[in-house]
């Protein structure tokens, strides 16, 4: 059975490939205990959803900002390879929607 996310920001984030990569990094580093919670639920995305007191909206937004910076740097480093453009656009849309103004 597919998990139904309670937090819209998590649902939006896990649909972006670059965000999933960032969550893997957070998991590997056990950042804020993500690996511990993910092991409990069997999935890091569910852990992000179930613990908003730890994995706040701002935490997810900061991860998106970080991934956007990495993607833009990769885009420039790879001589503006269009491979990176869809991810950059997705991250910018995500941040436009969720970043507090």
C-alpha positions in Angstrom: 0.0 0.0 0.0 1.3 3.4 -0.9 2.0 5.8 1.9 -0.2 8.9 2.0 1.8 11.9 3.1 0.2 14.2 5.7 2.6 17.1 5.0 2.2 18.6 1.5 5.8 20.0 1.6 7.2 16.5 2.0 5.0 15.1 -0.8 6.2 17.9 -3.1 9.8 17.4 -2.1 10.0 13.6 -2.6 8.7 14.2 -6.2 11.9 16.0 -7.0 14.9 13.8 -7.9 17.5 16.2 -6.5 15.6 16.4 -3.2 15.6 12.6 -2.9 19.4 12.7 -3.4 19.7 15.3 -0.6 17.6 13.2 1.7 19.9 10.2 0.9 22.8 12.4 2.0 21.0 13.4 5.2 20.2 9.7 5.8 23.8 8.6 5.2 25.1 11.3 7.6 22.3 10.5 10.1 21.6 14.3 10.1 19.2 15.1 12.9 18.8 11.4 13.4 17.1 10.8 10.1 18.6 7.3 9.7 17.4 6.3 13.1 13.8 7.4 12.3 14.0 6.0 8.8 15.0 2.6 10.1 12.1 2.7 12.5 9.6 3.4 9.7 11.5 1.6 6.9 11.7 4.8 4.8 13.4 8.2 5.2 10.5 10.0 3.4 8.0 8.7 5.9 10.3 9.8 8.8 10.4 13.3 7.3 6.6 13.3 7.2 6.0 11.9 10.6 8.4 14.2 12.6 7.7 17.8 11.7 9.0 18.9 15.0 12.5 17.7 13.9 12.3 17.8 10.1 10.6 21.2 9.9 9.4 22.9 6.7 12.5 25.2 7.0 14.7 22.1 7.2 13.3 20.9 3.9 13.5 24.4 2.3 17.1 24.6 3.4 17.8 21.3 1.8 16.2 22.5 -1.4 18.3 25.7 -1.3 21.4 23.6 -0.9 20.4 21.3 -3.8 19.6 24.2 -6.1 23.1 25.7 -5.4 24.7 22.3 -6.1 22.7 21.8 -9.3 23.5 25.3 -10.6 27.1 24.8 -9.9 27.0 21.5 -11.8 25.3 23.2 -14.6 28.0 25.8 -14.9 30.8 23.3 -14.3 29.5 21.0 -17.1 29.5 23.9 -19.6 25.8 24.5 -19.3 24.8 21.0 -20.0 20.9 21.0 -20.4 20.7 17.8 -18.4 20.6 19.9 -15.2 17.9 22.3 -16.3 14.8 20.3 -15.4 16.0 19.8 -11.9 16.9 23.4 -11.5 13.5 24.4 -12.7 11.8 22.0 -10.3 13.8 23.2 -7.4 13.0 26.9 -8.2 9.3 26.1 -8.5 9.4 24.3 -5.2 11.2 27.2 -3.5 8.8 29.7 -5.0 5.9 27.8 -3.5 7.4 27.0 -0.1 9.9 29.6 0.8 8.6 32.1 3.3 8.6 35.6 1.8 
